[in-house]
Amino acid sequence: MRQESPPGALDEDLALRALEALHTNPRLSQRDLARELGISVGKTNHCLRALVDKGLVKLQNFHRNPRKLRYIYLLTPQGIEEKTRMTWRFLRRKEAEYEALQAEIAALRASVGEQGAGSSDNPVNAPSAPRTPRRPGP
């Protein structure tokens, strides 16, 4: 079961997706990153600030940009290590979910099997509705 995060805490799945996107393309704007993550620009800004505060990402200005409003978001060595740890935790979580789902499916199949093959709830053996003949078109 998933634990609730304290208010203001960064969702690890979101942080991992952001780190992966920035690792692939450090020149993403906040708007592009928000679009890729499927979240608002404000939430993206909150996420990036948290990643910078944790030392996982550092900002660099575009040196040749006269407006100096664009940044490059670079993963720090600590950020790369943390991304790897997050990926392993994500993988273990998804494997556990997969195993639980397999167990649930097996239990449901066993339950359906216990009802018997002749049950009217079984779509395979349920009588089909009589078919009405098709009329030729005009």
N, C-alpha and C positions, 0 to 999 in steps of 0.2 A: 504494500500500500504506500502511496506517495505521501510524504510529510508536507505540511503547509509551511511555506516560507514566511519569515517575518516581514512586516510591511517594509517596502523599499528594497528588499533583497532582490538580487538578480536571478531570474530563472535560469538554471543551468542549461537546459535544452536550448533556450534562446541564445545564451552566451556562446554555446558551442556552435550553433548555426552562424552566428555573427563572426566568430573567430575563423570558421571555415571559409566564409565568404570573403573576409578581409585578407586571409592568407592567399586565396586565389587571385583577388584583385584589390590591392591596397589603395587604388585610386578611386574606389567607389565613393560617390557622394553620399551624404546621409539619406537623401531622398532615394537614391538608387538602392542603397542598402535596405531601407525601409520597404521598398517595393519587393525586393528579393526575399526578405524575411516575412512579408505579409503583415507588417505592423505599421503603426503611425510613425511619422517623423519624430514626434515628441518622445515616444517610447524608444525609438532608435537612439536619440540623443542621450536619454537616460542610460541605456545599455552601454553606449560608447564611453560615457563618463565613468561608469562603474568599472569597465574594463581598463580604462586609463588609470583610475584610482588604485586598482589592484596591481598595477604594473604589468598587465598582460599585453597592452597596446600602447604605443607611443605615437604622438602626432608630429608630423613634419609638414611645414608649408611647402607648396610648390615654389621653387626658387625663381622660376621664370614667369610666374603668374603675376602680372602687374597689380591685380586686385588683392592678392594675398588672402583670399577668402577660401581657397580650396586647400584641403589637407590630404596628405597620404597617411593612412592608418597602417602602421607597421607592427607586426607581432614582435614582441620582445622574446629573447631566449626563454624567459619564464613563461611567456604566453604560449610559445610552441610546446613547452613541456606540459603546461596545464591543459592545452587543447588535446594532447595525447591522453592525459589522464581522464579528461571528460569523455573522450571517445570510448575508452575502455569501459567507463561506468555506464555510458549510454548503451554500449553493446551488451554488457551483462544484464542491464535492465530489460532490454528488448528480448534477449534470450529467455529470461525468466518469464516475461509476458507470453512468449511463444509457447514455452512448455506448459504454462498454466492454461493457455487456450487449447493446446492439444489435449490436456487432461479433461477439460470441460467438454470438448467435442466427443472424446471417448465415452464420457459419462452419459452424454445425451444419446449417443448411438446405442449404448447399452440399455438405456431407459426405453428407447424406441423399440429395441429388440425384445425387451421384456413384455411389451404390450402385445406382441404376437404379430405374425405375418398377416393374419386375416383382419386386422383392425381396420375400421372404416377411416381412422385418422391417417392411415398409411397411404400416401398418394400413389404408391406403386400398385397396391391391390384394391384401391377404392374403385367402385364401379364408375364408369364414365357416363356423362350425360348423353342422352340420345342425340344424334346429329340430325339436323333438319336438312333436307335436300336443298341444294342451291338452285335458285331460279336463273334461267338464262337472262342475260342483260338485254336492254332495249335495242 
